[in-house]
Amino acid sequence: ATDGEAGNALASAVAIIEAFILRRDICGLTTKNYNRLFIDVLDKVRHSTLPPVKALEVQLSLGDSDINRWPNDEEWKAAWLGHDQYKNARQPRLRYLFEAIEKAKRSDLSEEIEIKSELTVEHIMPQKWQEHWPVPGFDHVPEGEVDPDQLARETERTQAINKLGNLTLLTHALNATVSNGPFSVKMPAVRAHASLALNRELNGFDQWDEGTIRKRGQALFEVALKIWRGPLEREEALSAETSVAAA
């Protein structure tokens, strides 16, 4: 193979492995035994008569347990929209994810702007939302009383805070006052980071609640689908492996 062909094959193999690991990470699947898993997969790739990249794709697509499964689009979307993703230990991974989505959005716009400052992950609706971002429609409830509907809505809001649809990248951290401030203060401050395509599109929202968080999460997922591909259908992977074994 030429150097160019070898380089393309390596890039394709890295993209497959990255998609496998990132999808598993979003789904909260274990990272235990990754060393053993990849040693086993690479051994099978070496002994396969398929082209190496295809053999890698086939072997990773055949995983059928929590230890070695490559999540398909349906499972990945459910986790993308339904799992809390923001945790302090995950900040570098979230930053990597959003930076990749930002680059993909710029490619769609044919933009080649380089951001040299270190980006930070920020909640759009703040984690401390109770004071300035109350659930609307319950002003009539006397102070000290509990309305079951209000409690349910507040629980829903709390559950939305750490979802991907409520996170974005900023070119520098907002101060605590702005970060925890009301919509009228927080959103213009986030939109001010207009060099990022992730934030320019927030101009399309005149409110921010659980519904818009899910809507944005779905939009982000559609971009992510183009970056991190899923596995082959199991029947296709089995067929490819079987046809080689029979040859």
N, C-alpha and C positions, 0 to 999 in steps of 0.2 A: 504494500500500500504506500501511496505517497504521503509526505508529511501532512498535506492538507487533508487527505482522507483520514489519516490517523487522528488528526486534531478534531475533525468533525465527529468521529466516533467517540472520542474521549468526552467531548462536550455533550453529546447525546447521552452517554452513560451517566455522567454527572447529573444531568437534568432529570433522568429517571430516578436515580438514588435520592436526589433532593426532593422530588415530588413524593416519593415513598415515605421519607422521613417527615416531611412537613405535614402531609395529610394525617399521618399517625399522631403527630404532636397535637394538631388541632382537635383530633378525636379523643385525646387523652389516653392513648394506648401506651403500653409500657415500653421503655427503652432497654429493659433488661435483655441480656443475651444478644445485643446487636453485634458484638464481636464474633460470636459463634455463628450467628445467622449469616453475616456477610461472608465469612470464611467458607461456610457450607455452600452458599449461592455461587461464589466465585469458583469453587471447585467444580460445581456442576456446569458453569459456563465454560470452563477450560476443556471439559470433556464432551461438550456438545458440538455437533457438526453444524449447528445454526451459526450465522454471523454473531460475533460476541455481543453486540448491542441488543440484537433480537433475543438471544439466549438469556441475557440479563432481564429483559422485559418479561419474558415468559416465566422465568423462575420466581421473580418477585410477584408476579400476578397469581401464582399458584398458592400463595400463603392462605391458610384457612383458619387461623386461630388469632387470638389477641396478641400473641407473641410475634407473628410474622405476616399479619394481614395488611394488604395495601387497600385502604378504604376507597370504595367506589364513589361516584359523584353523589349518590343519594345519602350515603352515610356521612360523607364529608360535609354536605350542605346542612344536614341536621345538626351536626356538631358546631359548624360555623355560626349558625343562627341561634342555637340553643344552649351552648356551653359558655360559662364565664371563661374569658381568655386572659383578663388582666390580672396578673400577679407580679409582685416586684421581681421575683426571680426570672420571670419571663420577658422582662423589658427588652433585652437584646434581641430575642427571637421575634417579638412583636415589631420592633423597629425594622428588622430585616424584612419582615413580611410587608409592612406598609411601604418601605422604600422600594421594594420590587413592584408593588401595585402602582406607586407614583411613577416609576420609570415606564411601566406599561401604558399608563395614561398619557404620558408625554410622547411616547412613540406614536400613539394614535393621533396626537395633535401635531406630530412632526416637530416637536420642540427638542432642543438640545441645550437646555439650561443646566449648568452644573451648580449644585448647592454644596458649598464648602463647609458651612457651619454644621455642628453636630445637632442632629434632630432629636427631639424628645417626643415621647408618647403622651398624649393628653386626653383626658375625658372631655367630651363636649358637654353633656349634662354632668355636673360634678358629682363626686362620690358623696359629698356632704350637700345633698340636694334639698333637704327638708325645709330649710329656712327660706330660700329664695326661689325654689322651683316646686312649689306645692302642687299636688294633684288638683286640677280645677273642679269646681262644681260642689264643693262641700263647705262653703263659707257659712252656710246656715247651721252647721252642726255646733252646738254650744261647746265652749272650751271645757275639756275634761271628760266629755262623753265620747264614746266609740261608736262609729257608724260602720256596720259590717261591710258595706259597699266601699266605703272610704278605705278601710283596712285592706280590702282585697286589691284596690287600685294602687295603694301605696306599696304593697308587697310586689305587685307587678312592676312598678317603677324601680324598686330596689333591685329586682332581678334583671332589669335591662341595663343597669349602669355599666357592668363590666363586659358587655357583649361587644364584638368587633365593630358593629355599626355605630357605637357611641365613642369610638376612639379615632384619633387622627394624629398626624405628625405636625409639630411646630418647629420653627427654626430656632426658637429659644423658649425657655420655660416662662409661663405666665406667673406673675406674683400671686400669692395666696388669695388676696382680696379679689382680684379679677377672676382667678380660677374657680372660686366658690361663689362668685357673684351671680346676679340674676341673668336671665336670657338677654335682656337689653344691653347688658354690659359684656357678658361672656362671648356671645356670638360675634359681635363686631371685632372683638379682640382676636378671635380665632380666624375670622375672615381676612383680617389684616395681613395674614401670612399668605398673600395672594400669589407668591411665587410658586406655591405648591398647587398642583392641579387638584389634589385631594381636598383643599380648602376652598378653591374657587367655586367648585360645584355646590358648596353649602349655601351659596347665594340663592339657590332654588328653594330654600326652606324658610318660611316665615314663622314657623313654630318648631319646637323640638320636644318630642314625647316618645312614648314606647312605640307608637306606630311608625314614626319617622326613623327611629333607630333601626327597626326591623327592615324598613324600606331601603335604607342606606346599606345595611348589612347584606341584603340581597344583591344590590348593585355592586358592592365590593366583591361578592362571591363570583359574579359573572366575569369580572376581570381576572380573578384568581384562577378560574377554570382554564383560562387561556395560557396561564403561566405554568401551573403545576398539574400535569395531566394525570389521569387515573389509570388503573390497571386494564389489561386486556380482559374481555369477558372470559370467565373460567373455561367455557367450552372451547374458545379459540386458543387459549393457552395450552390446554390439554391436547388439542388437536395438533398444534405445532410440535409439542414434545413427542407425541405418539408417532407422528409422521417421520420424525428424525430417527426414532428408535427402530422403526420398521424398515428404514432405508438400508 
